Amino acid sequence: MRLLLLSIVGGIAITLTTLIVGGLLPYDRAAPIRATFLYWPMFVLPKLGTFDCGNADLIPDKLTCIGIYLAIDALAYSSTVYAILSWRRKGMHSA
């Protein structure tokens, strides 16, 4: 249970840190960070046939897309942190 909680907090922290760092940097330096760590669902999901937010015309639709993408980011980063922590924990117990 503690491992799951740590992974959720870690995933949210990675997402928020990326948002904050991307917001503090000038646009020319922040663009690659944002594209790589925050907007990757925008490039992947339309190719899978879901969430084509490039055609969203209204502001509420665009905000909904941003919320979905940030939730996907937090979920993906939480899963990654969980996998890393459980792998390290497994490696520590086998040694």
C-alpha positions, 0 to 999 in steps of 0.5 A: 500500500505504501508503494502504491501511494509513493508511486501516485505521489511521485507521478503527480510530482513529476507531472507538476514539476514538468509544468512548473519548470516548463512555465519558468523557462523561456519559450524556446527552451521550454518547448522541447520539455513540454513536447516530450514530457507533457504533450506526448499523449497528444501525439500518440492518442489520435493515431490510436483513433481516440481523443483527436483534440486537434480539432477542438474549436471551443475553449471548454473542449480544449480545456477538457483535452488538457485535463485528459492529457495531464491525467494520462501523464500522471497515470503513466508516470505513476505506473513508471514510478511503481515499476521502478520502486517494485523492481528496486524492492525486489532486487533489494530482497534478493541480494 
